Amino acid sequence: MALPTKQKIRMFVGTLVAVIFGGLLASLMFMPVPPQNADIVKVLVGFVGGAFVMMVSFYFGDSDNSGKE
């Protein structure tokens, strides 16, 4: 059963956001952040984390069923 193009794009973008967020968190665990870049890193983690939460709430929330064609 093949997925429609719209769902493939959503799945690709969702996977990309999850991989970026996981990679960002993993890199923060193993690499020191210079003090002059700490604020930028905090904003980046917050932005990507927000995108990750929106993606998860879309796929596992009520919005997933509202867009079915």
RORO-159965 format. One record per atom (N, C-alpha, C, O): residue number from 1; residue in three letters; atom name; z, y, x. Coordinates in Angstrom, 3 decimals. Atoms other than C-alpha are relative to their C-alpha. Layout:
<rs>
n->NUM&res->ALA&atom->CA&up->Z&north->Y&east->X
...
</rs>
This chain:
<rs>
n->1&res->MET&atom->N&up->0.000&north->-1.169&east->0.837
n->1&res->MET&atom->CA&up->0.000&north->0.000&east->0.000
n->1&res->MET&atom->C&up->0.000&north->1.244&east->0.890
n->1&res->MET&atom->O&up->0.943&north->1.467&east->1.649
n->2&res->ALA&atom->N&up->0.139&north->-1.194&east->-0.829
n->2&res->ALA&atom->CA&up->-1.159&north->3.216&east->1.628
n->2&res->ALA&atom->C&up->0.684&north->1.184&east->-0.668
n->2&res->ALA&atom->O&up->0.667&north->1.331&east->-1.890
n->3&res->LEU&atom->N&up->-0.653&north->-1.202&east->0.500
n->3&res->LEU&atom->CA&up->0.778&north->6.441&east->1.299
n->3&res->LEU&atom->C&up->-1.020&north->1.116&east->-0.159
n->3&res->LEU&atom->O&up->-1.962&north->1.208&east->0.628
n->4&res->PRO&atom->N&up->0.866&north->-1.179&east->0.111
n->4&res->PRO&atom->CA&up->-0.934&north->9.588&east->0.021
n->4&res->PRO&atom->C&up->0.206&north->0.930&east->1.200
n->4&res->PRO&atom->O&up->1.246&north->0.886&east->1.858
n->5&res->THR&atom->N&up->-0.033&north->-0.889&east->-1.160
n->5&res->THR&atom->CA&up->-1.680&north->12.234&east->2.652
n->5&res->THR&atom->C&up->1.217&north->0.917&east->-0.027
n->5&res->THR&atom->O&up->1.829&north->1.158&east->1.013
n->6&res->LYS&atom->N&up->-1.138&north->-0.904&east->0.119
n->6&res->LYS&atom->CA&up->1.033&north->14.568&east->1.334
n->6&res->LYS&atom->C&up->1.296&north->-0.687&east->0.440
n->6&res->LYS&atom->O&up->2.121&north->-0.076&east->1.120
n->7&res->GLN&atom->N&up->-1.201&north->0.736&east->-0.404
n->7&res->GLN&atom->CA&up->3.706&north->11.902&east->1.799
n->7&res->GLN&atom->C&up->-0.023&north->-0.337&east->1.493
n->7&res->GLN&atom->O&up->1.024&north->-0.355&east->2.141
n->8&res->LYS&atom->N&up->0.098&north->0.263&east->-1.437
n->8&res->LYS&atom->CA&up->2.404&north->11.038&east->5.270
n->8&res->LYS&atom->C&up->0.412&north->1.227&east->0.804
n->8&res->LYS&atom->O&up->1.111&north->1.109&east->1.810
n->9&res->ILE&atom->N&up->-0.344&north->-1.238&east->-0.692
n->9&res->ILE&atom->CA&up->2.730&north->14.674&east->6.325
n->9&res->ILE&atom->C&up->1.499&north->0.247&east->-0.090
n->9&res->ILE&atom->O&up->2.136&north->0.617&east->0.897
n->10&res->ARG&atom->N&up->-1.447&north->-0.178&east->0.167
n->10&res->ARG&atom->CA&up->6.238&north->14.893&east->4.877
n->10&res->ARG&atom->C&up->0.772&north->-0.965&east->0.893
n->10&res->ARG&atom->O&up->1.761&north->-0.581&east->1.518
n->11&res->MET&atom->N&up->-0.677&north->0.983&east->-0.830
n->11&res->MET&atom->CA&up->7.241&north->11.709&east->6.659
n->11&res->MET&atom->C&up->-0.105&north->0.371&east->1.477
n->11&res->MET&atom->O&up->0.864&north->0.228&east->2.223
n->12&res->PHE&atom->N&up->0.192&north->-0.404&east->-1.389
n->12&res->PHE&atom->CA&up->5.781&north->12.956&east->9.948
n->12&res->PHE&atom->C&up->0.904&north->1.179&east->0.354
n->12&res->PHE&atom->O&up->1.567&north->1.164&east->1.391
n->13&res->VAL&atom->N&up->-0.821&north->-1.177&east->-0.264
n->13&res->VAL&atom->CA&up->7.535&north->16.333&east->9.707
n->13&res->VAL&atom->C&up->1.483&north->-0.375&east->-0.013
n->13&res->VAL&atom->O&up->2.249&north->0.098&east->0.828
n->14&res->GLY&atom->N&up->-1.394&north->0.444&east->0.052
n->14&res->GLY&atom->CA&up->10.816&north->14.674&east->8.701
n->14&res->GLY&atom->C&up->0.404&north->-0.775&east->1.235
n->14&res->GLY&atom->O&up->1.488&north->-0.565&east->1.781
n->15&res->THR&atom->N&up->-0.276&north->0.765&east->-1.215
n->15&res->THR&atom->CA&up->10.636&north->12.246&east->11.590
n->15&res->THR&atom->C&up->0.054&north->0.914&east->1.215
n->15&res->THR&atom->O&up->0.912&north->0.746&east->2.082
n->16&res->LEU&atom->N&up->0.030&north->-0.950&east->-1.118
n->16&res->LEU&atom->CA&up->9.761&north->15.061&east->13.990
n->16&res->LEU&atom->C&up->1.289&north->0.813&east->0.054
n->16&res->LEU&atom->O&up->1.861&north->0.992&east->1.129
n->17&res->VAL&atom->N&up->-1.244&north->-0.777&east->0.029
n->17&res->VAL&atom->CA&up->12.759&north->17.146&east->12.866
n->17&res->VAL&atom->C&up->1.179&north->-0.869&east->0.421
n->17&res->VAL&atom->O&up->2.041&north->-0.414&east->1.173
n->18&res->ALA&atom->N&up->-1.094&north->0.904&east->-0.361
n->18&res->ALA&atom->CA&up->15.084&north->14.127&east->13.176
n->18&res->ALA&atom->C&up->0.003&north->-0.296&east->1.497
n->18&res->ALA&atom->O&up->1.063&north->-0.326&east->2.121
n->19&res->VAL&atom->N&up->0.097&north->0.285&east->-1.434
n->19&res->VAL&atom->CA&up->13.816&north->13.327&east->16.683
n->19&res->VAL&atom->C&up->0.391&north->1.230&east->0.825
n->19&res->VAL&atom->O&up->1.091&north->1.106&east->1.829
n->20&res->ILE&atom->N&up->-0.350&north->-1.225&east->-0.722
n->20&res->ILE&atom->CA&up->14.112&north->16.951&east->17.814
n->20&res->ILE&atom->C&up->1.508&north->0.237&east->-0.064
n->20&res->ILE&atom->O&up->2.129&north->0.567&east->0.946
n->21&res->PHE&atom->N&up->-1.433&north->-0.225&east->0.154
n->21&res->PHE&atom->CA&up->17.643&north->17.246&east->16.408
n->21&res->PHE&atom->C&up->0.792&north->-1.012&east->0.825
n->21&res->PHE&atom->O&up->1.753&north->-0.640&east->1.500
n->22&res->GLY&atom->N&up->-0.687&north->1.019&east->-0.800
n->22&res->GLY&atom->CA&up->18.736&north->13.956&east->17.988
n->22&res->GLY&atom->C&up->-0.150&north->0.240&east->1.485
n->22&res->GLY&atom->O&up->0.811&north->0.098&east->2.241
n->23&res->GLY&atom->N&up->0.224&north->-0.296&east->-1.417
n->23&res->GLY&atom->CA&up->17.169&north->14.853&east->21.314
n->23&res->GLY&atom->C&up->0.775&north->1.215&east->0.462
n->23&res->GLY&atom->O&up->1.290&north->1.239&east->1.579
n->24&res->LEU&atom->N&up->-0.757&north->-1.194&east->-0.337
n->24&res->LEU&atom->CA&up->18.789&north->18.271&east->21.259
n->24&res->LEU&atom->C&up->1.480&north->-0.320&east->0.153
n->24&res->LEU&atom->O&up->2.117&north->0.123&east->1.108
n->25&res->LEU&atom->N&up->-1.409&north->0.373&east->-0.100
n->25&res->LEU&atom->CA&up->22.222&north->16.816&east->20.584
n->25&res->LEU&atom->C&up->0.265&north->-0.894&east->1.217
n->25&res->LEU&atom->O&up->1.274&north->-0.731&east->1.903
n->26&res->ALA&atom->N&up->-0.167&north->0.878&east->-1.164
n->26&res->ALA&atom->CA&up->21.757&north->14.114&east->23.224
n->26&res->ALA&atom->C&up->-0.073&north->0.797&east->1.305
n->26&res->ALA&atom->O&up->0.692&north->0.542&east->2.235
n->27&res->SER&atom->N&up->0.102&north->-0.797&east->-1.219
n->27&res->SER&atom->CA&up->20.671&north->16.661&east->25.812
n->27&res->SER&atom->C&up->1.223&north->0.885&east->0.196
n->27&res->SER&atom->O&up->1.626&north->1.142&east->1.330
n->28&res->LEU&atom->N&up->-1.209&north->-0.815&east->-0.132
n->28&res->LEU&atom->CA&up->23.694&north->18.827&east->25.049
n->28&res->LEU&atom->C&up->1.180&north->-0.816&east->0.504
n->28&res->LEU&atom->O&up->2.090&north->-0.274&east->1.131
n->29&res->MET&atom->N&up->-1.089&north->0.849&east->-0.478
n->29&res->MET&atom->CA&up->25.952&north->15.857&east->25.759
n->29&res->MET&atom->C&up->-0.076&north->-0.248&east->1.503
n->29&res->MET&atom->O&up->0.952&north->-0.411&east->2.160
n->30&res->PHE&atom->N&up->0.175&north->0.420&east->-1.381
n->30&res->PHE&atom->CA&up->24.490&north->15.160&east->29.187
n->30&res->PHE&atom->C&up->-0.386&north->1.116&east->0.970
n->30&res->PHE&atom->O&up->-0.347&north->0.916&east->2.184
n->31&res->MET&atom->N&up->0.393&north->-1.098&east->-0.880
n->31&res->MET&atom->CA&up->23.341&north->18.536&east->30.521
n->31&res->MET&atom->C&up->0.909&north->1.199&east->-0.234
n->31&res->MET&atom->O&up->1.179&north->1.560&east->-1.380
n->32&res->PRO&atom->N&up->-0.838&north->-1.191&east->0.175
n->32&res->PRO&atom->CA&up->25.559&north->21.540&east->31.184
n->32&res->PRO&atom->C&up->-0.850&north->1.198&east->-0.445
n->32&res->PRO&atom->O&up->-1.997&north->1.356&east->-0.028
n->33&res->VAL&atom->N&up->0.688&north->-1.198&east->0.483
n->33&res->VAL&atom->CA&up->24.611&north->24.763&east->29.406
n->33&res->VAL&atom->C&up->0.525&north->1.197&east->0.787
n->33&res->VAL&atom->O&up->1.733&north->1.433&east->0.811
n->34&res->PRO&atom->N&up->-0.455&north->-1.193&east->-0.722
n->34&res->PRO&atom->CA&up->24.707&north->27.908&east->31.557
n->34&res->PRO&atom->C&up->0.659&north->0.990&east->-0.967
n->34&res->PRO&atom->O&up->0.199&north->1.138&east->-2.099
n->35&res->PRO&atom->N&up->-0.713&north->-0.918&east->0.903
n->35&res->PRO&atom->CA&up->27.127&north->30.482&east->30.108
n->35&res->PRO&atom->C&up->-0.887&north->1.102&east->-0.585
n->35&res->PRO&atom->O&up->-0.661&north->1.528&east->-1.718
n->36&res->GLN&atom->N&up->0.862&north->-1.064&east->0.510
n->36&res->GLN&atom->CA&up->24.382&north->33.112&east->29.754
n->36&res->GLN&atom->C&up->-0.950&north->-0.497&east->-1.104
n->36&res->GLN&atom->O&up->-1.520&north->0.313&east->-1.836
n->37&res->ASN&atom->N&up->0.871&north->0.564&east->1.035
n->37&res->ASN&atom->CA&up->22.391&north->30.734&east->27.491
n->37&res->ASN&atom->C&up->0.772&north->-0.648&east->-1.148
n->37&res->ASN&atom->O&up->0.160&north->-1.207&east->-2.058
n->38&res->ALA&atom->N&up->-0.814&north->0.704&east->0.989
n->38&res->ALA&atom->CA&up->25.284&north->29.445&east->25.381
n->38&res->ALA&atom->C&up->-0.267&north->0.496&east->-1.418
n->38&res->ALA&atom->O&up->-0.354&north->-0.311&east->-2.343
n->39&res->ASP&atom->N&up->0.233&north->-0.534&east->1.341
n->39&res->ASP&atom->CA&up->24.652&north->31.785&east->22.436
n->39&res->ASP&atom->C&up->-1.361&north->-0.431&east->-0.549
n->39&res->ASP&atom->O&up->-1.482&north->-0.745&east->-1.733
n->40&res->ILE&atom->N&up->1.332&north->0.414&east->0.432
n->40&res->ILE&atom->CA&up->20.943&north->30.925&east->22.305
n->40&res->ILE&atom->C&up->0.007&north->-1.478&east->-0.407
n->40&res->ILE&atom->O&up->-0.626&north->-1.858&east->-1.392
n->41&res->VAL&atom->N&up->-0.082&north->1.432&east->0.307
n->41&res->VAL&atom->CA&up->21.744&north->27.197&east->22.346
n->41&res->VAL&atom->C&up->0.724&north->-0.216&east->-1.328
n->41&res->VAL&atom->O&up->0.326&north->-1.071&east->-2.118
n->42&res->LYS&atom->N&up->-0.728&north->0.120&east->1.266
n->42&res->LYS&atom->CA&up->24.245&north->27.622&east->19.506
n->42&res->LYS&atom->C&up->-0.886&north->0.354&east->-1.188
n->42&res->LYS&atom->O&up->-0.843&north->-0.321&east->-2.216
n->43&res->VAL&atom->N&up->0.917&north->-0.391&east->1.079
n->43&res->VAL&atom->CA&up->21.647&north->29.411&east->17.371
n->43&res->VAL&atom->C&up->-1.065&north->-1.075&east->-0.199
n->43&res->VAL&atom->O&up->-1.395&north->-1.411&east->-1.336
n->44&res->LEU&atom->N&up->1.020&north->1.043&east->0.084
n->44&res->LEU&atom->CA&up->19.029&north->26.757&east->18.164
n->44&res->LEU&atom->C&up->0.548&north->-1.249&east->-0.684
n->44&res->LEU&atom->O&up->-0.118&north->-1.827&east->-1.544
n->45&res->VAL&atom->N&up->-0.612&north->1.178&east->0.623
n->45&res->VAL&atom->CA&up->21.396&north->23.909&east->17.230
n->45&res->VAL&atom->C&up->0.239&north->0.255&east->-1.481
n->45&res->VAL&atom->O&up->0.017&north->-0.638&east->-2.299
n->46&res->GLY&atom->N&up->-0.215&north->-0.333&east->1.406
n->46&res->GLY&atom->CA&up->22.292&north->25.682&east->13.986
n->46&res->GLY&atom->C&up->-1.285&north->-0.002&east->-0.801
n->46&res->GLY&atom->O&up->-1.313&north->-0.492&east->-1.929
n->47&res->PHE&atom->N&up->1.284&north->-0.050&east->0.700
n->47&res->PHE&atom->CA&up->18.662&north->26.272&east->13.055
n->47&res->PHE&atom->C&up->-0.574&north->-1.398&east->-0.206
n->47&res->PHE&atom->O&up->-0.980&north->-1.742&east->-1.316
n->48&res->VAL&atom->N&up->0.559&north->1.351&east->0.094
n->48&res->VAL&atom->CA&up->17.492&north->22.728&east->13.797
n->48&res->VAL&atom->C&up->0.906&north->-0.885&east->-0.859
n->48&res->VAL&atom->O&up->0.419&north->-1.737&east->-1.602
n->49&res->GLY&atom->N&up->-0.930&north->0.753&east->0.846
n->49&res->GLY&atom->CA&up->20.642&north->21.291&east->12.194
n->49&res->GLY&atom->C&up->-0.206&north->0.322&east->-1.466
n->49&res->GLY&atom->O&up->-0.144&north->-0.574&east->-2.307
n->50&res->GLY&atom->N&up->0.281&north->-0.390&east->1.377
n->50&res->GLY&atom->CA&up->19.911&north->23.259&east->9.029
n->50&res->GLY&atom->C&up->-1.285&north->-0.629&east->-0.515
n->50&res->GLY&atom->O&up->-1.343&north->-1.086&east->-1.657
n->51&res->ALA&atom->N&up->1.254&north->0.643&east->0.389
n->51&res->ALA&atom->CA&up->16.354&north->21.963&east->8.956
n->51&res->ALA&atom->C&up->0.201&north->-1.497&east->-0.215
n->51&res->ALA&atom->O&up->-0.388&north->-2.084&east->-1.123
n->52&res->PHE&atom->N&up->-0.292&north->1.430&east->0.138
n->52&res->PHE&atom->CA&up->17.674&north->18.427&east->9.435
n->52&res->PHE&atom->C&up->0.746&north->-0.272&east->-1.308
n->52&res->PHE&atom->O&up->0.432&north->-1.234&east->-2.008
n->53&res->VAL&atom->N&up->-0.754&north->0.177&east->1.243
n->53&res->VAL&atom->CA&up->20.143&north->18.805&east->6.555
n->53&res->VAL&atom->C&up->-0.911&north->0.181&east->-1.211
n->53&res->VAL&atom->O&up->-0.802&north->-0.572&east->-2.179
n->54&res->MET&atom->N&up->0.925&north->-0.195&east->1.122
n->54&res->MET&atom->CA&up->17.415&north->20.162&east->4.259
n->54&res->MET&atom->C&up->-0.930&north->-1.194&east->-0.145
n->54&res->MET&atom->O&up->-1.226&north->-1.615&east->-1.263
n->55&res->MET&atom->N&up->0.879&north->1.159&east->0.056
n->55&res->MET&atom->CA&up->15.145&north->17.260&east->5.171
n->55&res->MET&atom->C&up->0.724&north->-1.202&east->-0.583
n->55&res->MET&atom->O&up->0.172&north->-1.904&east->-1.431
n->56&res->VAL&atom->N&up->-0.769&north->1.136&east->0.501
n->56&res->VAL&atom->CA&up->17.858&north->14.675&east->4.527
n->56&res->VAL&atom->C&up->0.303&north->0.179&east->-1.482
n->56&res->VAL&atom->O&up->0.200&north->-0.776&east->-2.251
n->57&res->SER&atom->N&up->-0.303&north->-0.217&east->1.415
n->57&res->SER&atom->CA&up->18.834&north->16.272&east->1.223
n->57&res->SER&atom->C&up->-1.256&north->-0.144&east->-0.855
n->57&res->SER&atom->O&up->-1.159&north->-0.545&east->-2.015
n->58&res->PHE&atom->N&up->1.236&north->0.194&east->0.762
n->58&res->PHE&atom->CA&up->15.184&north->16.247&east->0.139
n->58&res->PHE&atom->C&up->-0.297&north->-1.486&east->-0.182
n->58&res->PHE&atom->O&up->-0.572&north->-1.936&east->-1.294
n->59&res->TYR&atom->N&up->0.366&north->1.411&east->0.085
n->59&res->TYR&atom->CA&up->14.576&north->12.598&east->0.954
n->59&res->TYR&atom->C&up->1.023&north->-0.845&east->-0.739
n->59&res->TYR&atom->O&up->0.652&north->-1.825&east->-1.385
n->60&res->PHE&atom->N&up->-1.025&north->0.812&east->0.631
n->60&res->PHE&atom->CA&up->17.908&north->11.293&east->-0.338
n->60&res->PHE&atom->C&up->0.626&north->0.680&east->-1.211
n->60&res->PHE&atom->O&up->1.558&north->0.137&east->-1.804
n->61&res->GLY&atom->N&up->-0.525&north->-0.712&east->1.158
n->61&res->GLY&atom->CA&up->18.566&north->13.863&east->-3.086
n->61&res->GLY&atom->C&up->-0.920&north->-0.117&east->-1.198
n->61&res->GLY&atom->O&up->-1.807&north->-0.970&east->-1.238
n->62&res->ASP&atom->N&up->0.774&north->0.034&east->1.241
n->62&res->ASP&atom->CA&up->17.091&north->14.571&east->-6.492
n->62&res->ASP&atom->C&up->-1.409&north->0.565&east->0.173
n->62&res->ASP&atom->O&up->-2.286&north->0.273&east->-0.641
n->63&res->SER&atom->N&up->1.313&north->-0.630&east->-0.177
n->63&res->SER&atom->CA&up->14.135&north->16.554&east->-5.117
n->63&res->SER&atom->C&up->-1.093&north->-1.019&east->0.292
n->63&res->SER&atom->O&up->-2.270&north->-0.742&east->0.060
n->64&res->ASP&atom->N&up->0.998&north->1.011&east->-0.349
n->64&res->ASP&atom->CA&up->12.407&north->13.376&east->-3.982
n->64&res->ASP&atom->C&up->-0.763&north->-0.476&east->-1.229
n->64&res->ASP&atom->O&up->-1.967&north->-0.715&east->-1.144
n->65&res->ASN&atom->N&up->0.658&north->0.497&east->1.202
n->65&res->ASN&atom->CA&up->11.653&north->12.259&east->-7.546
n->65&res->ASN&atom->C&up->-0.745&north->1.070&east->-0.763
n->65&res->ASN&atom->O&up->-1.609&north->0.742&east->-1.576
n->66&res->SER&atom->N&up->0.633&north->-1.062&east->0.781
n->66&res->SER&atom->CA&up->10.576&north->15.674&east->-8.858
n->66&res->SER&atom->C&up->-1.439&north->0.237&east->0.423
n->66&res->SER&atom->O&up->-2.214&north->0.762&east->-0.378
n->67&res->GLY&atom->N&up->1.343&north->-0.287&east->-0.482
n->67&res->GLY&atom->CA&up->7.395&north->15.843&east->-6.747
n->67&res->GLY&atom->C&up->-0.959&north->-1.169&east->-0.094
n->67&res->GLY&atom->O&up->-2.055&north->-1.099&east->0.461
n->68&res->LYS&atom->N&up->0.883&north->1.179&east->0.101
n->68&res->LYS&atom->CA&up->5.920&north->12.435&east->-7.617
n->68&res->LYS&atom->C&up->-1.224&north->0.333&east->-0.822
n->68&res->LYS&atom->O&up->-1.152&north->1.031&east->-1.834
n->69&res->GLU&atom->N&up->1.276&north->-0.267&east->0.694
n->69&res->GLU&atom->CA&up->2.310&north->12.526&east->-8.680
n->69&res->GLU&atom->C&up->-0.443&north->-1.210&east->-0.795
n->69&res->GLU&atom->O&up->-1.490&north->-1.174&east->-1.442
</rs>
